[in-house]
Amino acid sequence: MNILERELLLIGFSTSIIVKNLTMRLVQNSLLILRLYFVFCLLCIGSIGCASGKKDLQPPPTPPPTTIPAGTGKSDVAFWLTSPDQQIFFKKQSLSLNFSGSSNYNPSIVVDTTQTYQSIDGFGFALTGGSASLINQLPSSSRDELLKELFTSDSTFVGINYLRISIGASDLDATVFSYDDLPANQTDPSLANFSITPDFSHLIPILKSVVALNPGIKILGSPWSAPAWMKSNQSTKGGSLKPEFYSTYANYFVKYIKAMEAQGIKIDAITPQNEPLNPNNNPSMVMSALEQADFIKNHLGPAFKAANITTKIIVYDHNCDVPTYPTTILSDPAAKQYVDGSAFHLYAGDINALSQVHNAFPDKNVYFTEQWVGGPSNFAGDLKWHVKNLIIGAPRNWSKNVIEWNLASDPNYYPHTIGGCSTCLGALTIGTSINRNVSYYIIAHASKFVKTGSVRVASNNIGSLSNVAFKTPTGKKVLIVLNEGNTSQSFNIQFNEMIVTTELAGGAVGTYTW
């Protein structure tokens, strides 16, 4: 092989090596490009997936604010409102509130008529002798119009269906009296001098008019004191009932119930003593739980039975801070057999005491029989406190009724006895005109709609929206709601899986019926 052939052979070999290397690099680069393309595709797919995932995690768009439709068209729900700023006084609102299957993010008050509690006797006031005198002295046309407004439910009338009256004088009479008053050191064990004549001046005429307007009205009678000659201190103020006159005093109740019945006035229930732990009012009388148990089981109960009197006997009739008073009486089987239930006031204690007594004796009823508004009144504060604790709180704690203290007073809080309440603001102030005060509206939110024989049904308290619900004898549903907060609150009323949306300003009270 010559030199030229050898050089050509070396050149060919080198060329093949170069071609081979180039080919290998091209393959490697192609693989790299493919890998890069594959990674790029994965990144694109992942990016799309992540973007889709983020979209799914976003919260749904905020719904537009709930608006309550105004108008005078069809409305499933009637709505009556009182505002704390005194711009709206128990007025029916012109809103279209209709149930629907829609949903929103408002809290819901759920009304469940399948879960029932106690039956309701009614809502009303104490018709004191002073109240009766102020109403009775009005011109006849004004008096008749006022009584219609108070005791019927037509139009805007408020439909009071429960009254408390005093047996003898209360501290909101002009003077102190009983139905058998005698000179000092005299007694009348046979009650030969018994007479309800003092009530003929004003109380009985007004009661007759009331019964004519509302024949089914419930009337509770409570004495502030026995006649002074029956008492340990011979005084209308303080002292206790002397044991030797227990039977005489039981007969005093029998005579009273029969005398009122003769006037066409049925006394549905009595309490043996108003505020039996308070010796400071005028009139007043102290009666311990053991004394009341003795009086009922050995004297009052048997006297009612012998006279075929069906008037209920309701014990205690004082503050929520001593629930052991009624439970002491109800723990005595001989007394308990004559007792319908227990009555409460809320000048001390907590409204939950009613449930405490109910739970101890679920076969006996509980009642709420007195709470004053002190003059001159803070309208917004009194509205909130009374609706929360009484109109809502008492029925939620098993009360069959709610009675506010005193239907009417004059502009100076008269009539009252010497030593009686000198700042008790009536539901009405009767002077040269008639003004309606806060307790008028407090009671109206219930009395107009929750008729005797209604039952409380289940509803849930939510946030600042305290409430209580009822079903009436005609099947209507009634929901009373208080917004305890300071700001307006939208909410739903839910019934049978349907909702209606409404709103209450802070401190406002609404009654909803459907």
Buried (B, 14 or more C-beta within 10 A) or exposed (E): EEEEEEEEEEEEEEEEEEEEEEEEEEEEEEEEEEEEEEEEEEEEEEEEEEEEEEEEEEEEEEEEEBEBEEEEEEBBBBBBBBBBEEEBBBEEBEBBBBBEEEEBEBBBBBBBBEEEBBBBBBBBBBBBBBBBBBBBEBEEEEBEEBBBBBBBBEEEBBBBBBBBBBBBBBBBBBEBBBBBBBEEEEBBEEBEEBEBEBBEEBBBBBBEBBBEBBEEBBBBBBBBBBBBBBBEBEBBBBBBBBEEBBBBBBBBBBBBBEBBEEBEBBBBBBBBBBBBBBBEBBBBBBBEBEBBBBBBBBBBBBBBEEBEBEBBBBBBBBBBBBBBBBBBBBBBEEBBEBBBBBBBBBBEBBBEBBBBBBEBBEEBBBBBBBBBBEBEBEBBEBBBBBBBBBBBBBBBBBBBBBBBBBBBBBEEBBBBBEBBBEBBBBBBBBEEEBEBBBBBBBBBBBBBBBBBBBBBBEBBBBEBBBBBBBBBEEEBBBBBBBBBBEEEBBBBBBBEEBBBBBBBBBBBBBBBBB
